């Protein structure tokens, strides 16, 4: 399986955005859709692919029928993988990656506060970003802080991140 996963990852890296990459993605899914562990890897492989369309890919992945916000492994395989393993997508110049992750934290907080707070740690280095990105990350963190009814888990991590 490791060989197949590696080959899948290499094809996506080399042929991103081509019909061949799309075909390979569909084939891999159909071959392994019954194996939840492999399916998590399928999601992760796509979530960490860099490029201008990374966030669009993430939006497609969270809309996929096999993605469930209530499945912690699936959330980690998509959203956490994006936030921690796709720096070009997460740190987009327009701040949309920060916005997506902050909104995901807000959504997850009512479902699984521990996963939500863990996901929030992807912002812990926001102060070392270049000024424009730092401002955007800060804006999204402050917007999250203004949300009513945040869990203790998320509030504590958010306060620490903003104070650091």
PAZAPA-4460 file (N, C-alpha, C; in steps of 0.05 Angstrom, whole numbers, plus 32768, in hexadecimal, padded with zeros to 4 digits):
% residues 164
    n_x    n_y    n_z   ca_x   ca_y   ca_z    c_x    c_y    c_z   seq   type   mol
   8010   7FE8   8000   8000   8000   8000   8011   8019   8000     1      X     A
   8027   8018   800E   8039   8030   800F   8042   8038   7FF3     2      X     A
   8048   8024   7FE3   8051   802A   7FC7   803B   8037   7FB7     3      X     A
   8023   802E   7FBB   800C   8039   7FAC   8006   8055   7FB5     4      X     A
   8007   8059   7FCF   8003   8074   7FDA   8019   8088   7FD0     5      X     A
   8031   807F   7FD1   8048   808F   7FC7   8044   8096   7FAA     6      X     A
   803D   8082   7F9A   8039   8087   7F7D   8022   809B   7F79     7      X     A
   800D   8098   7F88   7FF6   80AA   7F86   8000   80C7   7F8C     8      X     A
   800F   80CA   7FA1   8019   80E4   7FA9   802B   80F0   7F94     9      X     A
   803C   80E0   7F88   804E   80EA   7F73   803F   80F2   7F5A    10      X     A
   802B   80E3   7F53   801B   80EA   7F3B   800D   8104   7F40    11      X     A
   8002   8108   7F58   7FF4   8122   7F5D   8008   8139   7F5D    12      X     A
   801F   8135   7F67   8033   814A   7F68   803D   8152   7F4C    13      X     A
   8041   813D   7F3C   804C   8142   7F21   8037   814B   7F0D    14      X     A
   801F   8141   7F10   800A   8146   7EFC   7FF3   8156   7F06    15      X     A
   7FF7   8165   7F1C   7FE1   8174   7F28   7FD2   8185   7F14    16      X     A
   7FB7   8183   7F16   7FA6   8193   7F04   7FA2   8187   7EE9    17      X     A
   7FAD   8170   7EE3   7FAA   8164   7EC9   7F94   814E   7ECA    18      X     A
   7F8A   8147   7EB3   7F76   8131   7EB2   7F81   8117   7EBD    19      X     A
   7F9B   8112   7EBA   7FA8   80FA   7EC4   7FA7   80F9   7EE3    20      X     A
   7FAC   8110   7EEF   7FAB   8111   7F0C   7F8E   810C   7F16    21      X     A
   7F7B   8118   7F08   7F5F   8114   7F10   7F57   80F6   7F0D    22      X     A
   7F60   80EA   7EF7   7F5A   80CE   7EF2   7F66   80BC   7F08    23      X     A
   7F7F   80C2   7F0E   7F8D   80B2   7F23   7F7F   80B6   7F3E    24      X     A
   7F77   80CE   7F44   7F69   80D3   7F5E   7F50   80C3   7F5F    25      X     A
   7F40   80C2   7F4A   7F27   80B3   7F49   7F2D   8095   7F4B    26      X     A
   7F41   808C   7F3D   7F48   806F   7F3D   7F50   8066   7F59    27      X     A
   7F61   8076   7F66   7F6B   8070   7F80   7F53   806E   7F94    28      X     A
   7F42   8082   7F92   7F2A   8082   7FA3   7F19   8069   7F9F    29      X     A
   7F13   8062   7F86   7F02   804B   7F81   7F0F   8031   7F8A    30      X     A
   7F29   802F   7F88   7F37   8017   7F91   7F37   8014   7FAF    31      X     A
   7F38   802A   7FBE   7F3C   8028   7FDB   7F26   8035   7FEC    32      X     A
   7F10   803C   7FE0   7EFB   804B   7FEE   7EEF   803C   8006    33      X     A
   7EF2   8022   8007   7EE8   8012   801D   7EFC   8011   8035    34      X     A
   7F14   8018   8030   7F29   8017   8045   7F2C   8033   8051    35      X     A
   7F21   8037   8069   7F20   8052   8074   7F3C   805E   8079    36      X     A
   7F4F   804E   8080   7F6A   8058   8085   7F77   8062   806B    37      X     A
   7F73   8052   8056   7F7E   805A   803C   7F6F   8073   8032    38      X     A
   7F55   8073   8037   7F45   808A   802E   7F4E   80A4   803C    39      X     A
   7F56   80A2   8056   7F62   80B9   8063   7F7B   80C2   8055    40      X     A
   7F8B   80AF   804C   7FA4   80B6   803E   7F9D   80C3   8023    41      X     A
   7F88   80BA   8016   7F7F   80C5   7FFD   7F78   80E3   8001    42      X     A
   7F69   80E8   8016   7F62   8104   801D   7F7B   8114   8023    43      X     A
   7F8C   810A   8034   7FA4   8118   803C   7FB6   811F   8024    44      X     A
   7FBA   810C   8012   7FCB   8110   7FFB   7FC1   8128   7FEB    45      X     A
   7FA7   812B   7FE8   7F9D   8142   7FD9   7F9E   815C   7FEA    46      X     A
   7F9A   8159   8004   7F9A   8171   8015   7FB5   817F   8016    47      X     A
   7FCA   8170   8013   7FE5   817B   8016   7FF1   8184   7FFB    48      X     A
   7FE2   8180   7FE5   7FED   8189   7FCB   7FED   81A7   7FC9    49      X     A
   8005   81B2   7FC5   8007   81D0   7FC3   7FFC   81DA   7FA8    50      X     A
   7FF9   81F3   7FA7   7FF0   81FF   7F8E   7FDA   8214   7F92    51      X     A
   7FD4   8223   7F7E   7FC1   8238   7F7F   7FA5   822E   7F85    52      X     A
   7F9F   8215   7F7E   7F84   820A   7F82   7F82   81F9   7F9B    53      X     A
   7F95   81FB   7FAD   7F95   81EA   7FC5   7F7C   81ED   7FD6    54      X     A
   7F73   8205   7FDA   7F5B   820A   7FEB   7F42   8200   7FDC    55      X     A
   7F41   8203   7FC2   7F2B   81F8   7FB3   7F29   81DA   7FB6    56      X     A
   7F41   81CD   7FB5   7F42   81B0   7FB9   7F37   81A9   7FD5    57      X     A
   7F3F   81B8   7FE9   7F36   81B3   8004   7F18   81B5   8006    58      X     A
   7F0D   81CA   7FFA   7EF0   81CE   7FFA   7EE2   81B6   7FEC    59      X     A
   7EEE   81AC   7FD7   7EE2   8194   7FCA   7EE4   817C   7FDC    60      X     A
   7EFA   8179   7FEA   7EFD   8162   7FFC   7EEA   8162   8013    61      X     A
   7EE5   817A   801F   7ED2   817B   8035   7EB5   8177   802C    62      X     A
   7EB0   817B   8012   7E96   8176   8006   7E93   8159   7FFC    63      X     A
   7EA8   814A   7FFD   7EA8   812E   7FF4   7E95   811D   8006    64      X     A
   7E86   810B   7FFB   7E74   80FA   800B   7E82   80EA   8021    65      X     A
   7E9C   80E4   801E   7EAA   80D5   8032   7EB7   80E6   8048    66      X     A
   7EB4   8101   8045   7EBE   8112   805A   7EA8   8118   806E    67      X     A
   7EAE   8114   8087   7E9A   8119   809C   7EA8   812A   80B2    68      X     A
   7E9C   8141   80B8   7EA7   8152   80CD   7EA8   8144   80E8    69      X     A
   7E98   8130   80EC   7E97   8121   8105   7EAC   810B   8106    70      X     A
   7EBB   8106   80F1   7ED0   80F2   80F1   7EEB   80FF   80F5    71      X     A
   7EF6   80FD   810D   7F0F   810A   8114   7F26   8103   8100    72      X     A
   7F28   80EA   80F8   7F3D   80E2   80E6   7F3A   80F0   80CB    73      X     A
   7F22   80F2   80C2   7F1D   80FF   80A8   7F23   811D   80AA    74      X     A
   7F1C   812A   80C0   7F21   8146   80C4   7F40   814A   80C4    75      X     A
   7F4E   8139   80D3   7F6B   813B   80D3   7F77   8137   80B7    76      X     A
   7F6C   8124   80A9   7F77   811D   808F   7F73   8133   807A    77      X     A
   7F5F   8144   807E   7F5A   815A   806B   7F63   8175   8077    78      X     A
   7F56   817D   808B   7F5A   8199   8095   7F74   819C   80A3    79      X     A
   7F7A   818A   80B5   7F94   818C   80C3   7FAB   8188   80B0    80      X     A
   7FA8   8175   809D   7FBD   8171   8089   7FC2   818A   8078    81      X     A
   7FAC   8197   8071   7FAE   81B1   8062   7FBC   81C6   8072    82      X     A
   7FB3   81C9   808B   7FBE   81DF   809C   7FDB   81DB   80A3    83      X     A
   7FE3   81C2   80A7   7FFF   81BD   80AF   8011   81B3   8099    84      X     A
   8005   81A8   8084   8016   819C   806F   8014   81A9   8053    85      X     A
   8005   81C0   8052   8003   81CE   8039   8007   81EC   803E    86      X     A
   8021   81F3   8042   8026   820F   8049   801E   8223   8034    87      X     A
   801F   821C   801B   8017   822F   8006   7FF9   8232   8005    88      X     A
   7FEA   821E   800C   7FCD   8220   800D   7FC3   822E   8026    89      X     A
   7FCE   8226   803D   7FC6   8232   8056   7FCE   824F   8057    90      X     A
   7FE6   8256   804D   7FF0   8271   804F   7FEC   8281   8035    91      X     A
   7FD5   827C   8028   7FCF   828B   8010   7FD1   82A9   8016    92      X     A
   7FD9   82B7   8001   7FDC   82D4   8003   7FC2   82E3   800B    93      X     A
   7FAC   82D8   8002   7F92   82E5   8008   7F86   82DE   8023    94      X     A
   7F93   82CC   8032   7F8A   82C4   804D   7F74   82B0   804D    95      X     A
   7F6B   82A6   8036   7F55   8294   8034   7F5B   8279   8042    96      X     A
   7F74   8271   8042   7F7B   8258   8051   7F77   825B   806E    97      X     A
   7F7F   8272   8079   7F7B   8278   8096   7F5D   8279   809C    98      X     A
   7F4E   8285   808A   7F31   8287   808E   7F24   826C   808E    99      X     A
   7F2C   825B   807C   7F20   8240   807A   7F26   8230   8094   100      X     A
   7F3F   8231   809D   7F46   8222   80B5   7F38   822E   80CE   101      X     A
   7F37   8248   80D0   7F29   8254   80E7   7F0B   824D   80E7   102      X     A
   7EFF   824D   80CF   7EE3   8246   80CD   7EDF   8228   80D4   103      X     A
   7EF2   8218   80CC   7EF1   81FB   80D2   7EF3   81F7   80F0   104      X     A
   7F05   8206   80FD   7F07   8204   811B   7EED   820B   8128   105      X     A
   7EE0   8221   811F   7EC6   8229   812A   7EB1   8213   8126   106      X     A
   7EB1   8207   810F   7E9D   81F2   8109   7EA3   81D9   811A   107      X     A
   7EBC   81D2   811C   7EC3   81BA   812B   7EC1   81BD   8149   108      X     A
   7EC2   81D6   8152   7EC1   81DA   816F   7EA7   81CF   817B   109      X     A
   7E91   81D1   816D   7E78   81C5   8177   7E76   81A7   8173   110      X     A
   7E87   819C   8163   7E87   817F   815E   7E9C   8170   816F   111      X     A
   7EB4   817B   816E   7ECB   816F   817C   7EDF   8184   8184   112      X     A
   7EDC   8190   819B   7EED   81A6   81A4   7F0B   819F   81A5   113      X     A
   7F11   8186   81AA   7F2D   817E   81AC   7F3A   817F   8190   114      X     A
   7F2C   8175   817C   7F36   8176   8161   7F38   8194   8158   115      X     A
   7F24   81A3   815E   7F23   81BF   8157   7F3B   81CE   8163   116      X     A
   7F40   81CA   817C   7F56   81D8   8189   7F71   81CF   817E   117      X     A
   7F73   81B5   8178   7F8C   81AB   816C   7F90   81B8   8150   118      X     A
   7F7B   81BA   8141   7F7D   81C7   8126   7F85   81E4   8129   119      X     A
   7F7C   81F1   813D   7F83   820D   8142   7FA1   8211   8145   120      X     A
   7FAF   81FD   814E   7FCC   8200   8152   7FDB   8205   8138   121      X     A
   7FCE   8201   8122   7FDC   8207   8108   7FE2   8225   8105   122      X     A
   7FD5   8235   8116   7FDA   8252   8116   7FF0   825B   812A   123      X     A
   7FFC   8248   8138   800E   8251   814D   8026   8261   8144   124      X     A
   802D   8260   812A   8044   8270   8121   803B   8289   8111   125      X     A
   8023   8291   8115   8018   82A7   8105   8028   82C1   8108   126      X     A
   8034   82C5   811F   8044   82DE   8124   805D   82E0   8113   127      X     A
   8067   82CA   8109   8080   82CB   80F9   807B   82CD   80DB   128      X     A
   8062   82CE   80D4   805B   82D2   80B8   8063   82EE   80AF   129      X     A
   8066   82F2   8095   806B   830D   808B   8053   831E   8091   130      X     A
   8056   8338   8093   8041   834A   809E   8025   8347   8092   131      X     A
   8022   8345   8078   8008   8343   806B   7FFA   8329   8074   132      X     A
   8008   8313   8073   7FFC   82F9   807C   7FF7   82F9   809A   133      X     A
   8009   8304   80A9   8005   8305   80C6   7FEB   8314   80CD   134      X     A
   7FE6   832A   80BF   7FCE   833A   80C3   7FB5   832A   80BC   135      X     A
   7FB6   831B   80A6   7F9F   830A   809E   7F9A   82F4   80B2   136      X     A
   7FAF   82E6   80BB   7FAC   82D0   80CE   7FA1   82DC   80E8   137      X     A
   7FAB   82F2   80F1   7FA1   82FF   8109   7F84   8306   8107   138      X     A
   7F7C   8310   80F0   7F60   8318   80EB   7F4E   82FF   80EF   139      X     A
   7F56   82E8   80E4   7F46   82D0   80E5   7F46   82C5   8102   140      X     A
   7F5C   82C7   8110   7F5D   82BE   812C   7F4A   82D0   813D   141      X     A
   7F4B   82EA   8139   7F39   82FC   8148   7F1C   82F7   8142   142      X     A
   7F16   82F1   8128   7EFA   82EB   8121   7EF1   82D1   812F   143      X     A
   7F03   82BE   8131   7EFC   82A5   813F   7EF7   82AB   815D   144      X     A
   7F08   82BC   8168   7F05   82C3   8185   7EEA   82D0   818B   145      X     A
   7EDF   82DE   8177   7EC6   82EC   817B   7EAE   82D9   817A   146      X     A
   7EB2   82C1   8172   7E9C   82AD   8170   7E91   82A7   818C   147      X     A
   7E78   82A6   818E   7E6B   82A0   81A8   7E6C   8282   81AD   148      X     A
   7E70   827C   81C7   7E6E   8261   81D0   7E85   824E   81C9   149      X     A
   7E9D   825A   81C5   7EB4   8248   81BF   7EB9   8236   81D7   150      X     A
   7EC1   821E   81D1   7EC8   820C   81E7   7EE0   8215   81F6   151      X     A
   7EE4   820A   820E   7EFB   8210   821E   7F15   8208   8210   152      X     A
   7F14   81F1   8203   7F2C   81E7   81F4   7F35   81FB   81DF   153      X     A
   7F22   8204   81CE   7F29   8216   81B9   7F30   8232   81C4   154      X     A
   7F21   823B   81D8   7F27   8256   81E4   7F43   8257   81F0   155      X     A
   7F4B   8242   81FE   7F66   8241   820A   7F7C   8242   81F5   156      X     A
   7F79   8232   81E1   7F8E   8231   81CC   7F8E   824C   81BD   157      X     A
   7F77   8256   81B7   7F75   826F   81A8   7F81   8286   81B9   158      X     A
   7F7C   8287   81D2   7F88   829C   81E4   7FA6   8299   81E4   159      X     A
   7FB0   8281   81E6   7FCD   827D   81E6   7FDA   8286   81CB   160      X     A
   7FCD   827F   81B5   7FD8   8286   819B   7FD8   82A4   8197   161      X     A
   7FC2   82B1   81A0   7FC1   82CE   819D   7FD4   82DD   81AF   162      X     A
   7FDA   82D1   81C6   7FEC   82DD   81DA   800A   82D9   81D3   163      X     A
   800F   82C4   81C4   802C   82BE   81BF   8038   82D0   81AB   164      X     A
***
